[in-house]
Amino acid sequence: MDPCSEITDAVVLVIDDDKLIRQSITTYLDDSGFTVRQADDGPSGLEAIERHGPDVVLLDLRMPEMDGLEVLARVTRDWSR
């Protein structure tokens, strides 16, 4: 089995309040063969993590309402194994 095919089977969640940045990252990853999900703020990012169970999360640290550090703290608390 090709190890690169396993990597590109990964689901990546991009959480960023800046639409242009989020779309740029998503386009690059999609063109590279990844399955990409998007969220535009912390609360919707947490919902997407629960719904999609991504393999990787790319997270903006500076977002209004709930910043990336709060998202990280909740993920660590609620989904750490």
N, C-alpha and C positions, 0 to 999 in steps of 0.2 A: 504494500500500500504506500502511496506517495505521501510523505509527511506534510507536504505543503497543502495537499487537499484537505487534510484534517484541520489545518489552521484556518483556511478560508471557509470552512463550514461553520466557523464561530459566529455567534450572534453578538453584535456590538451595539450598545446603547449609547447615544450621544446626547448629553444633557447640557444645553447652553441656551441662555436667554437671547443671545444675539443670533437672529435668523440667518444672516449671511455666513457667519462662522459655522453654525450648525449645518447649513446646507453644503458648504465647501468641504467640511470633513466627511459628511455623508456621501457626497459624490465621489470623493477620492476612495473611500473604503468600498463603496458599491462597485466602482470600476475595478477595484482590486479583487473582487469576488466575494466580499463579506456580505452577510445579511445584516442590514443596519436598521435600527429603530431609533426614533427621535423623541425627545421631550424638551419642552421650552422653559421649564422651571423645576424647582426642587420637588414640590408635591406631585406633579405629573411624572417626574422621573422616578419617584418611589413607586407610584402605581405601575409604571412600565417595567420596573424591576420585578415586581410581584407577578405581573401578567406574563412577561416574556422570559424571565429567568436568563438574562444575557450572560454570556461568557466573560465579556469585558464591558466596563463602563468608562467612558471618557466624560469627565465631569468638570464643568466650569466652576471655579471656586467663588467667583464674585457674581452673585445673582441676587436680585431683590426678593423679598419675602422669605425665602429659605436659601441660604448660601450653600455652596458645595460642601463646606465642612460640616454643616448640620446634616446634609444628606448622607455624607460619609459616616457620621456618628450613628445615624439611625440604621443604616445598612449594616454596620458593624454590630450594633446591638441586636437587631432583629433577624439577621440572616447569616451571622457568622457560624461556622461549623466547628 
